[in-house]
Amino acid sequence: MLIRIDPTSDTALYDQVAASVRAEMASGRLAAGDRLPVAREVAASLAINVHTVLKAYQNLRDEGLVDMRRGRGVVVTDAAASLVLLTEDIRALVGRAAALGLSPATLAALVKEITV
């Protein structure tokens, strides 16, 4: 699993770590039952604080995407499969919007209106 961050981004590092893990789930590269790397290892490889990685993992836990257990580590839940399906739906929606001549910005605005 490859976790990427952009230290120059305005997005918080823990949000970037969580987003990178979510992307791995959405692509199917991480599946239910897979273990995430130990927070210390991720922190060392990215040269960030271990608490930053733990906060990202906790956010993923709060979203129901991972289970954190002492002695067991961080394990991907069955909810990860729903991200794969949702990604397929989003691709279809983006394709349909493009076929209708809608820009990505217009589609994003429509989605935002519906979710607010």
Contacts in CASP RR format, 6 or more apart in sequence:
PFRMAT RR
TARGET T0000
AUTHOR 0000-0000-0000
METHOD contacts of the structure
MODEL  1
MLIRIDPTSDTALYDQVAASVRAEMASGRLAAGDRLPVAREVAASLAINV
HTVLKAYQNLRDEGLVDMRRGRGVVVTDAAASLVLLTEDIRALVGRAAAL
GLSPATLAALVKEITV
1 21 0 8 1.000
1 24 0 8 1.000
1 29 0 8 1.000
1 30 0 8 1.000
1 34 0 8 1.000
1 36 0 8 1.000
1 37 0 8 1.000
2 20 0 8 1.000
2 24 0 8 1.000
3 17 0 8 1.000
3 20 0 8 1.000
3 21 0 8 1.000
3 24 0 8 1.000
3 37 0 8 1.000
3 42 0 8 1.000
3 45 0 8 1.000
3 46 0 8 1.000
4 16 0 8 1.000
4 20 0 8 1.000
5 13 0 8 1.000
5 16 0 8 1.000
5 17 0 8 1.000
5 20 0 8 1.000
5 46 0 8 1.000
5 48 0 8 1.000
6 16 0 8 1.000
7 13 0 8 1.000
9 16 0 8 1.000
11 19 0 8 1.000
13 48 0 8 1.000
13 52 0 8 1.000
13 56 0 8 1.000
14 52 0 8 1.000
14 53 0 8 1.000
14 55 0 8 1.000
14 56 0 8 1.000
14 59 0 8 1.000
15 56 0 8 1.000
15 59 0 8 1.000
16 56 0 8 1.000
17 42 0 8 1.000
17 46 0 8 1.000
17 48 0 8 1.000
17 52 0 8 1.000
17 53 0 8 1.000
17 56 0 8 1.000
18 56 0 8 1.000
18 57 0 8 1.000
18 59 0 8 1.000
18 60 0 8 1.000
21 30 0 8 1.000
21 36 0 8 1.000
21 56 0 8 1.000
21 60 0 8 1.000
21 65 0 8 1.000
21 66 0 8 1.000
22 60 0 8 1.000
22 65 0 8 1.000
22 83 0 8 1.000
24 30 0 8 1.000
25 31 0 8 1.000
25 65 0 8 1.000
25 76 0 8 1.000
25 80 0 8 1.000
25 83 0 8 1.000
25 84 0 8 1.000
26 83 0 8 1.000
26 84 0 8 1.000
26 86 0 8 1.000
26 87 0 8 1.000
27 84 0 8 1.000
27 87 0 8 1.000
28 80 0 8 1.000
28 84 0 8 1.000
30 36 0 8 1.000
30 76 0 8 1.000
30 80 0 8 1.000
31 76 0 8 1.000
31 80 0 8 1.000
31 81 0 8 1.000
32 76 0 8 1.000
32 77 0 8 1.000
32 78 0 8 1.000
32 79 0 8 1.000
32 80 0 8 1.000
32 81 0 8 1.000
33 75 0 8 1.000
33 76 0 8 1.000
33 77 0 8 1.000
34 75 0 8 1.000
34 76 0 8 1.000
35 73 0 8 1.000
35 74 0 8 1.000
35 75 0 8 1.000
35 76 0 8 1.000
36 42 0 8 1.000
36 57 0 8 1.000
36 66 0 8 1.000
36 73 0 8 1.000
36 74 0 8 1.000
36 75 0 8 1.000
36 76 0 8 1.000
38 73 0 8 1.000
39 50 0 8 1.000
39 53 0 8 1.000
39 54 0 8 1.000
39 57 0 8 1.000
39 74 0 8 1.000
40 50 0 8 1.000
40 53 0 8 1.000
42 53 0 8 1.000
43 49 0 8 1.000
43 50 0 8 1.000
43 52 0 8 1.000
43 53 0 8 1.000
46 53 0 8 1.000
57 66 0 8 1.000
57 68 0 8 1.000
57 74 0 8 1.000
58 68 0 8 1.000
60 66 0 8 1.000
60 74 0 8 1.000
61 67 0 8 1.000
61 68 0 8 1.000
61 74 0 8 1.000
63 79 0 8 1.000
64 77 0 8 1.000
64 79 0 8 1.000
65 76 0 8 1.000
65 77 0 8 1.000
65 79 0 8 1.000
65 80 0 8 1.000
65 83 0 8 1.000
66 74 0 8 1.000
66 75 0 8 1.000
66 76 0 8 1.000
66 77 0 8 1.000
67 74 0 8 1.000
67 75 0 8 1.000
67 77 0 8 1.000
68 74 0 8 1.000
69 75 0 8 1.000
93 107 0 8 1.000
94 104 0 8 1.000
94 107 0 8 1.000
97 104 0 8 1.000
97 106 0 8 1.000
97 107 0 8 1.000
102 110 0 8 1.000
END
